[in-house]
Amino acid sequence: MSSPKERILETASGLFHQQGYNSTGINQIISEAAVAKASFYSHFKSKDDLCIAFLSARHEYWFYELNTFCSKSTGTKQRLLAAFDFIIYMNEKEDFRGCSFLNILSEISQDQASILSLIQAHKKDLRKFFKNEDISESVSDHIYLLFESSIIESQLFKSNELVFKSKEIVDSLI
């Protein structure tokens, strides 16, 4: 069995992903993780600290999955197109839940700067992912924006239609 900290993080990850950050209470996390309240607070000082741990773990997981998925492709064009196939893969795997970072961004206040900072870092790393390819900065920015909008639109309409259209645009750009 996993440690109390791992159970808290796993439970919170599922709940934040499915219900949203603001709709998930600490008491629900404690109950579903089967830990004592004291155990929760010994690992996380607040719900925001738990959110930061969740987003940090999600960042590592998501980039590992993206890089693994795209590493099967050779050549710039194939890797960039594979990134859009990754969106389709994640949509199918996670039932069109979209981007955890943007979902939480829509729920936090301006006072939650540490969470915002982590979300911004994730998006900067994603932008770097596209900049690392052998294409101009303008084209990589364009692809990044297509990628981000594909995630949002596919979540909104629970459809991969615009992901496929974005792939067509990327194919024509390169």
C-alpha positions in Angstrom: 0.0 0.0 0.0 1.2 3.5 -0.8 2.2 6.0 1.9 -0.3 8.5 3.3 1.4 11.3 1.4 1.2 9.3 -1.9 -2.5 8.5 -1.2 -3.3 12.1 -0.5 -1.6 13.2 -3.7 -3.1 10.4 -5.8 -6.6 11.1 -4.4 -6.2 14.9 -4.9 -5.0 14.4 -8.4 -8.0 12.4 -9.4 -10.4 14.8 -7.7 -8.8 18.0 -9.0 -8.8 16.5 -12.5 -12.4 15.3 -12.3 -14.2 17.8 -10.1 -11.9 20.9 -10.3 -9.8 22.5 -7.7 -12.4 24.7 -6.0 -15.0 21.9 -5.9 -12.7 19.6 -4.1 -12.5 20.1 -0.3 -9.7 19.0 2.0 -12.2 16.8 4.0 -13.1 14.9 0.9 -9.5 14.3 0.1 -8.8 13.2 3.6 -11.8 10.8 3.6 -11.1 9.3 0.2 -7.4 8.9 0.8 -8.2 7.2 4.1 -5.7 9.3 6.1 -6.1 11.3 9.3 -6.4 15.1 9.2 -3.1 15.3 11.2 -1.4 13.2 8.5 -2.7 15.5 5.8 -1.4 18.6 7.5 1.9 17.0 8.3 2.5 16.6 4.6 0.7 19.7 3.2 0.3 23.0 5.1 -2.7 24.0 2.9 -4.8 23.0 -0.1 -2.6 25.4 -2.2 0.5 23.4 -1.1 -1.2 20.2 -2.2 -2.2 21.9 -5.5 1.5 22.8 -6.1 2.5 19.2 -5.4 -0.2 18.0 -7.8 0.8 20.4 -10.6 4.5 19.6 -10.1 3.8 15.8 -10.4 1.5 16.4 -13.3 4.2 18.5 -15.1 6.7 15.6 -14.8 4.2 13.0 -15.8 2.8 15.0 -18.8 6.2 15.9 -20.2 7.5 12.3 -19.8 4.4 11.1 -21.7 4.7 13.7 -24.4 8.5 13.1 -24.9 8.0 9.4 -24.9 5.1 9.6 -27.4 7.0 11.9 -29.8 10.3 10.1 -29.5 8.9 7.3 -31.7 8.9 9.8 -34.6 11.9 10.8 -36.6 12.3 14.2 -38.1 11.0 17.6 -37.2 7.7 17.3 -39.1 6.9 13.9 -37.8 7.6 14.8 -34.1 5.5 18.0 -34.4 2.6 16.1 -35.9 3.0 13.4 -33.2 2.6 16.1 -30.5 -1.0 16.6 -31.9 -1.5 12.9 -31.9 -0.5 13.0 -28.2 -3.4 15.4 -27.6 -5.8 12.8 -29.1 -4.2 10.0 -27.0 -4.6 12.1 -23.8 -8.2 13.0 -24.8 -9.0 9.4 -25.1 -7.2 8.4 -22.0 -8.6 11.1 -19.8 -12.0 11.6 -21.4 -11.4 15.1 -22.8 -10.5 16.7 -19.4 -8.2 19.1 -21.1 -5.2 20.7 -19.5 -5.0 20.5 -15.7 -2.9 23.6 -15.6 -5.5 25.7 -17.5 -8.3 24.2 -15.6 -6.8 25.2 -12.3 -5.8 28.6 -13.8 -9.5 29.4 -14.3 -10.2 28.7 -10.6 -7.4 30.5 -8.8 -7.3 34.1 -7.6 -4.6 36.6 -8.1 -3.4 36.0 -4.6 -2.3 32.5 -5.4 0.9 33.6 -7.1 2.8 30.4 -6.3 0.3 28.3 -8.2 0.2 30.8 -11.1 4.0 30.7 -11.3 3.9 26.9 -11.6 1.3 27.1 -14.4 3.4 29.7 -16.2 6.5 27.5 -15.9 4.6 24.6 -17.4 3.5 26.6 -20.4 7.0 28.1 -20.9 8.4 24.5 -21.0 5.8 23.6 -23.5 6.7 26.5 -25.7 10.4 25.5 -25.4 9.4 22.0 -26.5 8.3 23.4 -29.9 11.2 25.9 -30.0 13.7 23.0 -29.7 12.7 21.8 -33.2 14.5 22.9 -36.3 12.0 25.6 -37.3 11.8 29.3 -37.1 10.7 30.9 -33.8 7.6 32.4 -35.6 6.5 28.9 -36.8 7.2 27.3 -33.4 5.1 30.0 -31.7 2.3 29.4 -34.3 2.4 25.6 -33.6 2.5 26.2 -29.8 -0.7 28.4 -30.1 -2.4 25.7 -32.3 -1.5 23.1 -29.8 -2.9 25.0 -26.9 -6.1 25.9 -28.7 -6.5 22.3 -29.8 -6.4 21.2 -26.2 -9.0 23.8 -25.2 -11.3 23.3 -28.1 -11.2 19.5 -27.9 -12.1 19.7 -24.2 -14.9 22.2 -24.9 -16.5 20.1 -27.6 -15.3 16.7 -26.5 -14.1 16.1 -30.0 -10.7 15.7 -31.8 -12.0 17.4 -34.9 -10.0 20.6 -34.4 -6.9 18.7 -33.4 -7.0 17.0 -36.8 -7.5 20.4 -38.5 -4.5 21.8 -36.5 -2.4 18.9 -37.7 -3.3 19.8 -41.3 -2.2 23.4 -40.7 1.1 22.2 -39.1 1.6 19.9 -42.0 1.2 22.8 -44.4 3.5 25.1 -42.4 6.5 22.8 -42.4 
